[in-house]
Amino acid sequence: REGTGRVVVSKELGIQNAYTMEATFCGADFGPLKDVHFNTSHLAESGRALIDTLLDYYMPNPMQREKAANLLRQAAERKAARDRSERMAAARHAMQMIKKDTEKEERREREESERDSLTKEVK
């Protein structure tokens, strides 16, 4: 159909092979996953299978595919390491903020206690 994204992409950008991949969380109505609601793991596996298929299509040479797969794997590992590092930095920051808040609360309580003591001495 003329208005679909793949037709527009094909015409406007000159891409010969444009495909549409559709997915649902509702699951399949046939096959081994019949009556199973899909989750993000199922969708991620579909994405991996799509990439494998594209690599087979565009890189028929198995050595090229293996090299590309290794590069993709390395990129994913670097991203995972960055994500872990960012989560750790956020956790450290949160702990620092909690420590500051705790120290502030303890200081306020100490000052309040000292004020109460001075008030009692004056009376």
Jmol script that loads the backbone (N, CA, C; Angstrom):
load data "model"
ATOM      1  N   ARG A   1       0.830  -1.190   0.000  1.00  0.00           N
ATOM      2  CA  ARG A   1       0.000   0.000   0.000  1.00  0.00           C
ATOM      3  C   ARG A   1       0.868   1.244   0.000  1.00  0.00           C
ATOM      4  N   GLU A   2       0.441   2.224  -0.720  1.00  0.00           N
ATOM      5  CA  GLU A   2       1.255   3.424  -0.948  1.00  0.00           C
ATOM      6  C   GLU A   2       1.585   4.198   0.328  1.00  0.00           C
ATOM      7  N   GLY A   3       0.704   4.189   1.305  1.00  0.00           N
ATOM      8  CA  GLY A   3       0.923   5.007   2.505  1.00  0.00           C
ATOM      9  C   GLY A   3       1.704   4.302   3.600  1.00  0.00           C
ATOM     10  N   THR A   4       2.060   3.059   3.418  1.00  0.00           N
ATOM     11  CA  THR A   4       2.768   2.351   4.488  1.00  0.00           C
ATOM     12  C   THR A   4       4.200   2.849   4.602  1.00  0.00           C
ATOM     13  N   GLY A   5       4.737   2.715   5.791  1.00  0.00           N
ATOM     14  CA  GLY A   5       6.089   3.183   6.061  1.00  0.00           C
ATOM     15  C   GLY A   5       7.125   2.548   5.166  1.00  0.00           C
ATOM     16  N   ARG A   6       7.015   1.244   4.939  1.00  0.00           N
ATOM     17  CA  ARG A   6       8.042   0.577   4.130  1.00  0.00           C
ATOM     18  C   ARG A   6       8.006   1.041   2.677  1.00  0.00           C
ATOM     19  N   VAL A   7       6.815   1.377   2.147  1.00  0.00           N
ATOM     20  CA  VAL A   7       6.722   1.864   0.761  1.00  0.00           C
ATOM     21  C   VAL A   7       7.322   3.260   0.674  1.00  0.00           C
ATOM     22  N   VAL A   8       7.006   4.106   1.644  1.00  0.00           N
ATOM     23  CA  VAL A   8       7.553   5.467   1.659  1.00  0.00           C
ATOM     24  C   VAL A   8       9.071   5.417   1.794  1.00  0.00           C
ATOM     25  N   VAL A   9       9.568   4.593   2.730  1.00  0.00           N
ATOM     26  CA  VAL A   9      11.008   4.466   2.917  1.00  0.00           C
ATOM     27  C   VAL A   9      11.661   3.972   1.633  1.00  0.00           C
ATOM     28  N   SER A  10      11.051   3.003   1.003  1.00  0.00           N
ATOM     29  CA  SER A  10      11.607   2.451  -0.230  1.00  0.00           C
ATOM     30  C   SER A  10      11.704   3.519  -1.315  1.00  0.00           C
ATOM     31  N   LYS A  11      10.625   4.280  -1.498  1.00  0.00           N
ATOM     32  CA  LYS A  11      10.608   5.301  -2.547  1.00  0.00           C
ATOM     33  C   LYS A  11      11.475   6.506  -2.214  1.00  0.00           C
ATOM     34  N   GLU A  12      11.331   7.039  -1.002  1.00  0.00           N
ATOM     35  CA  GLU A  12      12.027   8.265  -0.625  1.00  0.00           C
ATOM     36  C   GLU A  12      13.530   8.064  -0.446  1.00  0.00           C
ATOM     37  N   LEU A  13      13.923   6.911   0.110  1.00  0.00           N
ATOM     38  CA  LEU A  13      15.330   6.683   0.407  1.00  0.00           C
ATOM     39  C   LEU A  13      15.997   5.711  -0.560  1.00  0.00           C
ATOM     40  N   GLY A  14      15.223   5.182  -1.484  1.00  0.00           N
ATOM     41  CA  GLY A  14      15.774   4.264  -2.460  1.00  0.00           C
ATOM     42  C   GLY A  14      16.189   2.922  -1.886  1.00  0.00           C
ATOM     43  N   ILE A  15      15.574   2.535  -0.786  1.00  0.00           N
ATOM     44  CA  ILE A  15      15.893   1.245  -0.165  1.00  0.00           C
ATOM     45  C   ILE A  15      15.088   0.166  -0.869  1.00  0.00           C
ATOM     46  N   GLN A  16      15.785  -0.823  -1.414  1.00  0.00           N
ATOM     47  CA  GLN A  16      15.113  -1.851  -2.198  1.00  0.00           C
ATOM     48  C   GLN A  16      14.298  -2.818  -1.342  1.00  0.00           C
ATOM     49  N   ASN A  17      14.807  -3.157  -0.175  1.00  0.00           N
ATOM     50  CA  ASN A  17      14.138  -4.148   0.672  1.00  0.00           C
ATOM     51  C   ASN A  17      13.735  -3.505   1.995  1.00  0.00           C
ATOM     52  N   ALA A  18      12.479  -3.160   2.129  1.00  0.00           N
ATOM     53  CA  ALA A  18      11.962  -2.589   3.365  1.00  0.00           C
ATOM     54  C   ALA A  18      10.883  -3.526   3.902  1.00  0.00           C
ATOM     55  N   TYR A  19      10.991  -3.864   5.182  1.00  0.00           N
ATOM     56  CA  TYR A  19      10.070  -4.826   5.787  1.00  0.00           C
ATOM     57  C   TYR A  19       9.404  -4.220   7.012  1.00  0.00           C
ATOM     58  N   THR A  20       8.297  -4.804   7.398  1.00  0.00           N
ATOM     59  CA  THR A  20       7.603  -4.409   8.610  1.00  0.00           C
ATOM     60  C   THR A  20       7.560  -5.622   9.530  1.00  0.00           C
ATOM     61  N   MET A  21       7.923  -5.417  10.781  1.00  0.00           N
ATOM     62  CA  MET A  21       7.831  -6.484  11.776  1.00  0.00           C
ATOM     63  C   MET A  21       6.802  -6.053  12.801  1.00  0.00           C
ATOM     64  N   GLU A  22       5.806  -6.853  12.972  1.00  0.00           N
ATOM     65  CA  GLU A  22       4.756  -6.532  13.930  1.00  0.00           C
ATOM     66  C   GLU A  22       4.849  -7.484  15.111  1.00  0.00           C
ATOM     67  N   ALA A  23       4.480  -6.996  16.278  1.00  0.00           N
ATOM     68  CA  ALA A  23       4.544  -7.818  17.489  1.00  0.00           C
ATOM     69  C   ALA A  23       3.354  -7.502  18.374  1.00  0.00           C
ATOM     70  N   THR A  24       3.061  -8.413  19.275  1.00  0.00           N
ATOM     71  CA  THR A  24       1.956  -8.238  20.206  1.00  0.00           C
ATOM     72  C   THR A  24       2.344  -8.804  21.555  1.00  0.00           C
ATOM     73  N   PHE A  25       1.812  -8.232  22.616  1.00  0.00           N
ATOM     74  CA  PHE A  25       1.999  -8.804  23.945  1.00  0.00           C
ATOM     75  C   PHE A  25       0.996  -9.929  24.189  1.00  0.00           C
ATOM     76  N   CYS A  26      -0.058  -9.995  23.367  1.00  0.00           N
ATOM     77  CA  CYS A  26      -1.132 -10.966  23.605  1.00  0.00           C
ATOM     78  C   CYS A  26      -0.696 -12.403  23.361  1.00  0.00           C
ATOM     79  N   GLY A  27       0.323 -12.617  22.571  1.00  0.00           N
ATOM     80  CA  GLY A  27       0.815 -13.970  22.361  1.00  0.00           C
ATOM     81  C   GLY A  27       0.300 -14.572  21.075  1.00  0.00           C
ATOM     82  N   ALA A  28       0.664 -15.848  20.897  1.00  0.00           N
ATOM     83  CA  ALA A  28       0.326 -16.568  19.673  1.00  0.00           C
ATOM     84  C   ALA A  28      -0.970 -17.344  19.848  1.00  0.00           C
ATOM     85  N   ASP A  29      -1.611 -17.658  18.723  1.00  0.00           N
ATOM     86  CA  ASP A  29      -2.808 -18.491  18.777  1.00  0.00           C
ATOM     87  C   ASP A  29      -2.535 -19.857  18.140  1.00  0.00           C
ATOM     88  N   PHE A  30      -1.238 -20.157  17.906  1.00  0.00           N
ATOM     89  CA  PHE A  30      -0.845 -21.465  17.391  1.00  0.00           C
ATOM     90  C   PHE A  30       0.623 -21.697  17.763  1.00  0.00           C
ATOM     91  N   GLY A  31       1.091 -22.912  17.597  1.00  0.00           N
ATOM     92  CA  GLY A  31       2.490 -23.243  17.828  1.00  0.00           C
ATOM     93  C   GLY A  31       2.817 -23.482  19.286  1.00  0.00           C
ATOM     94  N   PRO A  32       4.103 -23.601  19.613  1.00  0.00           N
ATOM     95  CA  PRO A  32       4.514 -23.943  20.974  1.00  0.00           C
ATOM     96  C   PRO A  32       4.168 -22.874  22.015  1.00  0.00           C
ATOM     97  N   LEU A  33       3.975 -21.646  21.577  1.00  0.00           N
ATOM     98  CA  LEU A  33       3.626 -20.569  22.521  1.00  0.00           C
ATOM     99  C   LEU A  33       2.145 -20.213  22.483  1.00  0.00           C
ATOM    100  N   LYS A  34       1.323 -21.132  21.979  1.00  0.00           N
ATOM    101  CA  LYS A  34      -0.114 -20.883  21.912  1.00  0.00           C
ATOM    102  C   LYS A  34      -0.647 -20.591  23.314  1.00  0.00           C
ATOM    103  N   ASP A  35      -1.482 -19.563  23.411  1.00  0.00           N
ATOM    104  CA  ASP A  35      -2.120 -19.148  24.665  1.00  0.00           C
ATOM    105  C   ASP A  35      -1.138 -18.651  25.730  1.00  0.00           C
ATOM    106  N   VAL A  36       0.059 -18.245  25.306  1.00  0.00           N
ATOM    107  CA  VAL A  36       1.040 -17.680  26.229  1.00  0.00           C
ATOM    108  C   VAL A  36       1.170 -16.192  25.919  1.00  0.00           C
ATOM    109  N   HIS A  37       1.018 -15.346  26.934  1.00  0.00           N
ATOM    110  CA  HIS A  37       1.228 -13.906  26.730  1.00  0.00           C
ATOM    111  C   HIS A  37       2.713 -13.652  26.571  1.00  0.00           C
ATOM    112  N   PHE A  38       3.071 -12.901  25.531  1.00  0.00           N
ATOM    113  CA  PHE A  38       4.467 -12.590  25.301  1.00  0.00           C
ATOM    114  C   PHE A  38       4.935 -11.579  26.338  1.00  0.00           C
ATOM    115  N   ASN A  39       6.199 -11.688  26.698  1.00  0.00           N
ATOM    116  CA  ASN A  39       6.804 -10.697  27.584  1.00  0.00           C
ATOM    117  C   ASN A  39       8.001 -10.081  26.859  1.00  0.00           C
ATOM    118  N   THR A  40       8.714  -9.219  27.529  1.00  0.00           N
ATOM    119  CA  THR A  40       9.824  -8.533  26.863  1.00  0.00           C
ATOM    120  C   THR A  40      10.919  -9.501  26.419  1.00  0.00           C
ATOM    121  N   SER A  41      11.082 -10.612  27.124  1.00  0.00           N
ATOM    122  CA  SER A  41      12.089 -11.601  26.711  1.00  0.00           C
ATOM    123  C   SER A  41      11.721 -12.210  25.359  1.00  0.00           C
ATOM    124  N   HIS A  42      10.426 -12.508  25.169  1.00  0.00           N
ATOM    125  CA  HIS A  42       9.980 -13.050  23.878  1.00  0.00           C
ATOM    126  C   HIS A  42      10.247 -12.040  22.754  1.00  0.00           C
ATOM    127  N   LEU A  43       9.945 -10.779  23.019  1.00  0.00           N
ATOM    128  CA  LEU A  43      10.130  -9.742  21.999  1.00  0.00           C
ATOM    129  C   LEU A  43      11.617  -9.509  21.717  1.00  0.00           C
ATOM    130  N   ALA A  44      12.446  -9.555  22.764  1.00  0.00           N
ATOM    131  CA  ALA A  44      13.886  -9.406  22.559  1.00  0.00           C
ATOM    132  C   ALA A  44      14.418 -10.566  21.714  1.00  0.00           C
ATOM    133  N   GLU A  45      13.947 -11.771  21.967  1.00  0.00           N
ATOM    134  CA  GLU A  45      14.370 -12.923  21.169  1.00  0.00           C
ATOM    135  C   GLU A  45      13.938 -12.753  19.712  1.00  0.00           C
ATOM    136  N   SER A  46      12.746 -12.201  19.486  1.00  0.00           N
ATOM    137  CA  SER A  46      12.297 -11.932  18.120  1.00  0.00           C
ATOM    138  C   SER A  46      13.241 -10.935  17.436  1.00  0.00           C
ATOM    139  N   GLY A  47      13.665  -9.925  18.179  1.00  0.00           N
ATOM    140  CA  GLY A  47      14.607  -8.945  17.634  1.00  0.00           C
ATOM    141  C   GLY A  47      15.938  -9.587  17.271  1.00  0.00           C
ATOM    142  N   ARG A  48      16.439 -10.455  18.164  1.00  0.00           N
ATOM    143  CA  ARG A  48      17.695 -11.152  17.871  1.00  0.00           C
ATOM    144  C   ARG A  48      17.552 -12.018  16.617  1.00  0.00           C
ATOM    145  N   ALA A  49      16.420 -12.719  16.499  1.00  0.00           N
ATOM    146  CA  ALA A  49      16.194 -13.571  15.323  1.00  0.00           C
ATOM    147  C   ALA A  49      16.121 -12.724  14.049  1.00  0.00           C
ATOM    148  N   LEU A  50      15.499 -11.540  14.145  1.00  0.00           N
ATOM    149  CA  LEU A  50      15.433 -10.643  12.990  1.00  0.00           C
ATOM    150  C   LEU A  50      16.834 -10.211  12.563  1.00  0.00           C
ATOM    151  N   ILE A  51      17.666  -9.832  13.532  1.00  0.00           N
ATOM    152  CA  ILE A  51      19.031  -9.413  13.216  1.00  0.00           C
ATOM    153  C   ILE A  51      19.806 -10.568  12.580  1.00  0.00           C
ATOM    154  N   ASP A  52      19.658 -11.770  13.116  1.00  0.00           N
ATOM    155  CA  ASP A  52      20.322 -12.939  12.514  1.00  0.00           C
ATOM    156  C   ASP A  52      19.884 -13.130  11.066  1.00  0.00           C
ATOM    157  N   THR A  53      18.595 -12.974  10.824  1.00  0.00           N
ATOM    158  CA  THR A  53      18.071 -13.136   9.461  1.00  0.00           C
ATOM    159  C   THR A  53      18.632 -12.071   8.531  1.00  0.00           C
ATOM    160  N   LEU A  54      18.688 -10.828   9.010  1.00  0.00           N
ATOM    161  CA  LEU A  54      19.246  -9.749   8.190  1.00  0.00           C
ATOM    162  C   LEU A  54      20.724  -9.990   7.899  1.00  0.00           C
ATOM    163  N   LEU A  55      21.446 -10.479   8.898  1.00  0.00           N
ATOM    164  CA  LEU A  55      22.861 -10.787   8.667  1.00  0.00           C
ATOM    165  C   LEU A  55      23.012 -11.879   7.610  1.00  0.00           C
ATOM    166  N   ASP A  56      22.167 -12.902   7.681  1.00  0.00           N
ATOM    167  CA  ASP A  56      22.212 -13.972   6.668  1.00  0.00           C
ATOM    168  C   ASP A  56      21.921 -13.407   5.284  1.00  0.00           C
ATOM    169  N   TYR A  57      20.968 -12.505   5.196  1.00  0.00           N
ATOM    170  CA  TYR A  57      20.540 -11.954   3.913  1.00  0.00           C
ATOM    171  C   TYR A  57      21.611 -11.055   3.306  1.00  0.00           C
ATOM    172  N   TYR A  58      22.127 -10.131   4.145  1.00  0.00           N
ATOM    173  CA  TYR A  58      23.065  -9.145   3.624  1.00  0.00           C
ATOM    174  C   TYR A  58      24.522  -9.602   3.655  1.00  0.00           C
ATOM    175  N   MET A  59      24.814 -10.615   4.450  1.00  0.00           N
ATOM    176  CA  MET A  59      26.178 -11.133   4.536  1.00  0.00           C
ATOM    177  C   MET A  59      26.148 -12.654   4.388  1.00  0.00           C
ATOM    178  N   PRO A  60      26.021 -13.143   3.174  1.00  0.00           N
ATOM    179  CA  PRO A  60      25.929 -14.592   2.985  1.00  0.00           C
ATOM    180  C   PRO A  60      27.201 -15.338   3.384  1.00  0.00           C
ATOM    181  N   ASN A  61      28.340 -14.640   3.431  1.00  0.00           N
ATOM    182  CA  ASN A  61      29.595 -15.258   3.831  1.00  0.00           C
ATOM    183  C   ASN A  61      29.586 -15.488   5.348  1.00  0.00           C
ATOM    184  N   PRO A  62      29.690 -16.750   5.803  1.00  0.00           N
ATOM    185  CA  PRO A  62      29.638 -17.052   7.239  1.00  0.00           C
ATOM    186  C   PRO A  62      30.725 -16.335   8.047  1.00  0.00           C
ATOM    187  N   MET A  63      31.902 -16.116   7.482  1.00  0.00           N
ATOM    188  CA  MET A  63      32.976 -15.423   8.203  1.00  0.00           C
ATOM    189  C   MET A  63      32.595 -13.958   8.462  1.00  0.00           C
ATOM    190  N   GLN A  64      31.991 -13.316   7.455  1.00  0.00           N
ATOM    191  CA  GLN A  64      31.531 -11.933   7.635  1.00  0.00           C
ATOM    192  C   GLN A  64      30.455 -11.872   8.722  1.00  0.00           C
ATOM    193  N   ARG A  65      29.517 -12.813   8.674  1.00  0.00           N
ATOM    194  CA  ARG A  65      28.436 -12.848   9.674  1.00  0.00           C
ATOM    195  C   ARG A  65      28.999 -13.013  11.075  1.00  0.00           C
ATOM    196  N   GLU A  66      29.957 -13.905  11.225  1.00  0.00           N
ATOM    197  CA  GLU A  66      30.552 -14.149  12.548  1.00  0.00           C
ATOM    198  C   GLU A  66      31.254 -12.897  13.064  1.00  0.00           C
ATOM    199  N   LYS A  67      31.975 -12.217  12.171  1.00  0.00           N
ATOM    200  CA  LYS A  67      32.656 -10.972  12.557  1.00  0.00           C
ATOM    201  C   LYS A  67      31.630  -9.916  12.983  1.00  0.00           C
ATOM    202  N   ALA A  68      30.563  -9.769  12.190  1.00  0.00           N
ATOM    203  CA  ALA A  68      29.514  -8.794  12.524  1.00  0.00           C
ATOM    204  C   ALA A  68      28.844  -9.172  13.843  1.00  0.00           C
ATOM    205  N   ALA A  69      28.567 -10.455  14.035  1.00  0.00           N
ATOM    206  CA  ALA A  69      27.930 -10.904  15.279  1.00  0.00           C
ATOM    207  C   ALA A  69      28.825 -10.602  16.478  1.00  0.00           C
ATOM    208  N   ASN A  70      30.136 -10.813  16.329  1.00  0.00           N
ATOM    209  CA  ASN A  70      31.073 -10.500  17.417  1.00  0.00           C
ATOM    210  C   ASN A  70      31.096  -9.018  17.724  1.00  0.00           C
ATOM    211  N   LEU A  71      31.076  -8.191  16.684  1.00  0.00           N
ATOM    212  CA  LEU A  71      31.048  -6.736  16.892  1.00  0.00           C
ATOM    213  C   LEU A  71      29.776  -6.315  17.618  1.00  0.00           C
ATOM    214  N   LEU A  72      28.639  -6.883  17.225  1.00  0.00           N
ATOM    215  CA  LEU A  72      27.375  -6.567  17.893  1.00  0.00           C
ATOM    216  C   LEU A  72      27.398  -7.024  19.352  1.00  0.00           C
ATOM    217  N   ARG A  73      27.937  -8.195  19.591  1.00  0.00           N
ATOM    218  CA  ARG A  73      28.023  -8.725  20.952  1.00  0.00           C
ATOM    219  C   ARG A  73      28.901  -7.820  21.819  1.00  0.00           C
ATOM    220  N   GLN A  74      30.040  -7.395  21.275  1.00  0.00           N
ATOM    221  CA  GLN A  74      30.936  -6.505  22.010  1.00  0.00           C
ATOM    222  C   GLN A  74      30.254  -5.177  22.331  1.00  0.00           C
ATOM    223  N   ALA A  75      29.515  -4.653  21.358  1.00  0.00           N
ATOM    224  CA  ALA A  75      28.799  -3.389  21.585  1.00  0.00           C
ATOM    225  C   ALA A  75      27.763  -3.564  22.690  1.00  0.00           C
ATOM    226  N   ALA A  76      27.054  -4.680  22.681  1.00  0.00           N
ATOM    227  CA  ALA A  76      26.053  -4.941  23.718  1.00  0.00           C
ATOM    228  C   ALA A  76      26.711  -5.073  25.087  1.00  0.00           C
ATOM    229  N   GLU A  77      27.871  -5.719  25.144  1.00  0.00           N
ATOM    230  CA  GLU A  77      28.587  -5.871  26.414  1.00  0.00           C
ATOM    231  C   GLU A  77      29.070  -4.519  26.937  1.00  0.00           C
ATOM    232  N   ARG A  78      29.561  -3.664  26.032  1.00  0.00           N
ATOM    233  CA  ARG A  78      29.995  -2.323  26.452  1.00  0.00           C
ATOM    234  C   ARG A  78      28.815  -1.522  26.993  1.00  0.00           C
ATOM    235  N   LYS A  79      27.670  -1.624  26.314  1.00  0.00           N
ATOM    236  CA  LYS A  79      26.480  -0.905  26.781  1.00  0.00           C
ATOM    237  C   LYS A  79      26.043  -1.419  28.138  1.00  0.00           C
ATOM    238  N   ALA A  80      26.055  -2.743  28.323  1.00  0.00           N
ATOM    239  CA  ALA A  80      25.669  -3.323  29.605  1.00  0.00           C
ATOM    240  C   ALA A  80      26.605  -2.847  30.708  1.00  0.00           C
ATOM    241  N   ALA A  81      27.898  -2.767  30.418  1.00  0.00           N
ATOM    242  CA  ALA A  81      28.873  -2.289  31.405  1.00  0.00           C
ATOM    243  C   ALA A  81      28.605  -0.825  31.756  1.00  0.00           C
ATOM    244  N   ARG A  82      28.313  -0.007  30.729  1.00  0.00           N
ATOM    245  CA  ARG A  82      27.984   1.409  30.986  1.00  0.00           C
ATOM    246  C   ARG A  82      26.727   1.513  31.838  1.00  0.00           C
ATOM    247  N   ASP A  83      25.709   0.702  31.510  1.00  0.00           N
ATOM    248  CA  ASP A  83      24.461   0.736  32.275  1.00  0.00           C
ATOM    249  C   ASP A  83      24.721   0.368  33.734  1.00  0.00           C
ATOM    250  N   ARG A  84      25.538  -0.688  33.954  1.00  0.00           N
ATOM    251  CA  ARG A  84      25.862  -1.090  35.328  1.00  0.00           C
ATOM    252  C   ARG A  84      26.591   0.031  36.049  1.00  0.00           C
ATOM    253  N   SER A  85      27.532   0.656  35.350  1.00  0.00           N
ATOM    254  CA  SER A  85      28.307   1.746  35.934  1.00  0.00           C
ATOM    255  C   SER A  85      27.392   2.917  36.311  1.00  0.00           C
ATOM    256  N   GLU A  86      26.460   3.245  35.429  1.00  0.00           N
ATOM    257  CA  GLU A  86      25.519   4.336  35.702  1.00  0.00           C
ATOM    258  C   GLU A  86      24.614   4.004  36.883  1.00  0.00           C
ATOM    259  N   ARG A  87      24.163   2.749  36.975  1.00  0.00           N
ATOM    260  CA  ARG A  87      23.325   2.346  38.109  1.00  0.00           C
ATOM    261  C   ARG A  87      24.103   2.431  39.422  1.00  0.00           C
ATOM    262  N   MET A  88      25.383   2.016  39.383  1.00  0.00           N
ATOM    263  CA  MET A  88      26.209   2.083  40.586  1.00  0.00           C
ATOM    264  C   MET A  88      26.428   3.541  40.999  1.00  0.00           C
ATOM    265  N   ALA A  89      26.676   4.407  40.034  1.00  0.00           N
ATOM    266  CA  ALA A  89      26.871   5.828  40.345  1.00  0.00           C
ATOM    267  C   ALA A  89      25.600   6.423  40.947  1.00  0.00           C
ATOM    268  N   ALA A  90      24.459   6.052  40.409  1.00  0.00           N
ATOM    269  CA  ALA A  90      23.182   6.545  40.949  1.00  0.00           C
ATOM    270  C   ALA A  90      22.966   6.027  42.366  1.00  0.00           C
ATOM    271  N   ALA A  91      23.325   4.775  42.604  1.00  0.00           N
ATOM    272  CA  ALA A  91      23.173   4.205  43.949  1.00  0.00           C
ATOM    273  C   ALA A  91      24.096   4.913  44.937  1.00  0.00           C
ATOM    274  N   ARG A  92      25.354   5.177  44.527  1.00  0.00           N
ATOM    275  CA  ARG A  92      26.289   5.903  45.400  1.00  0.00           C
ATOM    276  C   ARG A  92      25.745   7.299  45.724  1.00  0.00           C
ATOM    277  N   HIS A  93      25.223   7.972  44.697  1.00  0.00           N
ATOM    278  CA  HIS A  93      24.667   9.310  44.912  1.00  0.00           C
ATOM    279  C   HIS A  93      23.499   9.251  45.894  1.00  0.00           C
ATOM    280  N   ALA A  94      22.621   8.275  45.714  1.00  0.00           N
ATOM    281  CA  ALA A  94      21.473   8.132  46.618  1.00  0.00           C
ATOM    282  C   ALA A  94      21.940   7.898  48.053  1.00  0.00           C
ATOM    283  N   MET A  95      22.958   7.056  48.223  1.00  0.00           N
ATOM    284  CA  MET A  95      23.471   6.791  49.571  1.00  0.00           C
ATOM    285  C   MET A  95      24.082   8.048  50.187  1.00  0.00           C
ATOM    286  N   GLN A  96      24.777   8.841  49.381  1.00  0.00           N
ATOM    287  CA  GLN A  96      25.342  10.090  49.876  1.00  0.00           C
ATOM    288  C   GLN A  96      24.242  11.047  50.318  1.00  0.00           C
ATOM    289  N   MET A  97      23.174  11.121  49.547  1.00  0.00           N
ATOM    290  CA  MET A  97      22.066  12.006  49.892  1.00  0.00           C
ATOM    291  C   MET A  97      21.385  11.533  51.184  1.00  0.00           C
ATOM    292  N   ILE A  98      21.216  10.224  51.317  1.00  0.00           N
ATOM    293  CA  ILE A  98      20.605   9.678  52.535  1.00  0.00           C
ATOM    294  C   ILE A  98      21.491   9.996  53.737  1.00  0.00           C
ATOM    295  N   LYS A  99      22.808   9.831  53.566  1.00  0.00           N
ATOM    296  CA  LYS A  99      23.745  10.123  54.659  1.00  0.00           C
ATOM    297  C   LYS A  99      23.669  11.595  55.050  1.00  0.00           C
ATOM    298  N   LYS A 100      23.638  12.490  54.061  1.00  0.00           N
ATOM    299  CA  LYS A 100      23.532  13.925  54.352  1.00  0.00           C
ATOM    300  C   LYS A 100      22.232  14.236  55.084  1.00  0.00           C
ATOM    301  N   ASP A 101      21.126  13.651  54.611  1.00  0.00           N
ATOM    302  CA  ASP A 101      19.840  13.883  55.258  1.00  0.00           C
ATOM    303  C   ASP A 101      19.842  13.369  56.689  1.00  0.00           C
ATOM    304  N   THR A 102      20.456  12.212  56.911  1.00  0.00           N
ATOM    305  CA  THR A 102      20.529  11.633  58.249  1.00  0.00           C
ATOM    306  C   THR A 102      21.362  12.528  59.162  1.00  0.00           C
ATOM    307  N   GLU A 103      22.519  12.981  58.667  1.00  0.00           N
ATOM    308  CA  GLU A 103      23.373  13.867  59.458  1.00  0.00           C
ATOM    309  C   GLU A 103      22.645  15.175  59.786  1.00  0.00           C
ATOM    310  N   LYS A 104      21.928  15.690  58.821  1.00  0.00           N
ATOM    311  CA  LYS A 104      21.177  16.938  59.014  1.00  0.00           C
ATOM    312  C   LYS A 104      20.103  16.751  60.086  1.00  0.00           C
ATOM    313  N   GLU A 105      19.399  15.631  60.025  1.00  0.00           N
ATOM    314  CA  GLU A 105      18.348  15.333  61.002  1.00  0.00           C
ATOM    315  C   GLU A 105      18.947  15.152  62.397  1.00  0.00           C
ATOM    316  N   GLU A 106      20.077  14.451  62.472  1.00  0.00           N
ATOM    317  CA  GLU A 106      20.734  14.252  63.767  1.00  0.00           C
ATOM    318  C   GLU A 106      21.205  15.579  64.345  1.00  0.00           C
ATOM    319  N   ARG A 107      21.754  16.465  63.517  1.00  0.00           N
ATOM    320  CA  ARG A 107      22.204  17.784  63.960  1.00  0.00           C
ATOM    321  C   ARG A 107      21.012  18.604  64.460  1.00  0.00           C
ATOM    322  N   ARG A 108      19.902  18.544  63.718  1.00  0.00           N
ATOM    323  CA  ARG A 108      18.703  19.279  64.137  1.00  0.00           C
ATOM    324  C   ARG A 108      18.200  18.774  65.485  1.00  0.00           C
ATOM    325  N   GLU A 109      18.195  17.464  65.662  1.00  0.00           N
ATOM    326  CA  GLU A 109      17.733  16.884  66.936  1.00  0.00           C
ATOM    327  C   GLU A 109      18.666  17.272  68.084  1.00  0.00           C
ATOM    328  N   ARG A 110      19.990  17.282  67.834  1.00  0.00           N
ATOM    329  CA  ARG A 110      20.961  17.661  68.852  1.00  0.00           C
ATOM    330  C   ARG A 110      20.758  19.128  69.257  1.00  0.00           C
ATOM    331  N   GLU A 111      20.592  20.009  68.248  1.00  0.00           N
ATOM    332  CA  GLU A 111      20.386  21.427  68.529  1.00  0.00           C
ATOM    333  C   GLU A 111      19.095  21.641  69.307  1.00  0.00           C
ATOM    334  N   GLU A 112      18.075  20.898  68.940  1.00  0.00           N
ATOM    335  CA  GLU A 112      16.786  21.004  69.633  1.00  0.00           C
ATOM    336  C   GLU A 112      16.929  20.545  71.083  1.00  0.00           C
ATOM    337  N   SER A 113      17.674  19.481  71.272  1.00  0.00           N
ATOM    338  CA  SER A 113      17.892  18.966  72.626  1.00  0.00           C
ATOM    339  C   SER A 113      18.678  19.968  73.468  1.00  0.00           C
ATOM    340  N   GLU A 114      19.705  20.582  72.839  1.00  0.00           N
ATOM    341  CA  GLU A 114      20.498  21.591  73.548  1.00  0.00           C
ATOM    342  C   GLU A 114      19.646  22.794  73.909  1.00  0.00           C
ATOM    343  N   ARG A 115      18.754  23.221  73.014  1.00  0.00           N
ATOM    344  CA  ARG A 115      17.845  24.339  73.284  1.00  0.00           C
ATOM    345  C   ARG A 115      16.928  24.009  74.450  1.00  0.00           C
ATOM    346  N   ASP A 116      16.415  22.787  74.440  1.00  0.00           N
ATOM    347  CA  ASP A 116      15.528  22.355  75.529  1.00  0.00           C
ATOM    348  C   ASP A 116      16.279  22.365  76.858  1.00  0.00           C
ATOM    349  N   SER A 117      17.538  21.925  76.844  1.00  0.00           N
ATOM    350  CA  SER A 117      18.351  21.899  78.067  1.00  0.00           C
ATOM    351  C   SER A 117      18.578  23.326  78.584  1.00  0.00           C
ATOM    352  N   LEU A 118      18.898  24.253  77.643  1.00  0.00           N
ATOM    353  CA  LEU A 118      19.114  25.647  78.053  1.00  0.00           C
ATOM    354  C   LEU A 118      17.832  26.271  78.596  1.00  0.00           C
ATOM    355  N   THR A 119      16.715  25.946  78.002  1.00  0.00           N
ATOM    356  CA  THR A 119      15.430  26.473  78.443  1.00  0.00           C
ATOM    357  C   THR A 119      15.135  25.992  79.863  1.00  0.00           C
ATOM    358  N   LYS A 120      15.408  24.733  80.142  1.00  0.00           N
ATOM    359  CA  LYS A 120      15.159  24.174  81.490  1.00  0.00           C
ATOM    360  C   LYS A 120      16.072  24.819  82.509  1.00  0.00           C
ATOM    361  N   GLU A 121      17.356  25.115  82.147  1.00  0.00           N
ATOM    362  CA  GLU A 121      18.297  25.755  83.074  1.00  0.00           C
ATOM    363  C   GLU A 121      17.852  27.169  83.407  1.00  0.00           C
ATOM    364  N   VAL A 122      17.308  27.873  82.445  1.00  0.00           N
ATOM    365  CA  VAL A 122      16.864  29.258  82.645  1.00  0.00           C
ATOM    366  C   VAL A 122      15.687  29.293  83.610  1.00  0.00           C
ATOM    367  N   LYS A 123      14.794  28.292  83.532  1.00  0.00           N
ATOM    368  CA  LYS A 123      13.607  28.279  84.388  1.00  0.00           C
ATOM    369  C   LYS A 123      14.039  27.879  85.743  1.00  0.00           C
TER     370      LYS A 123
END
end "model"
wireframe off; spacefill off
backbone 0.3
color backbone group
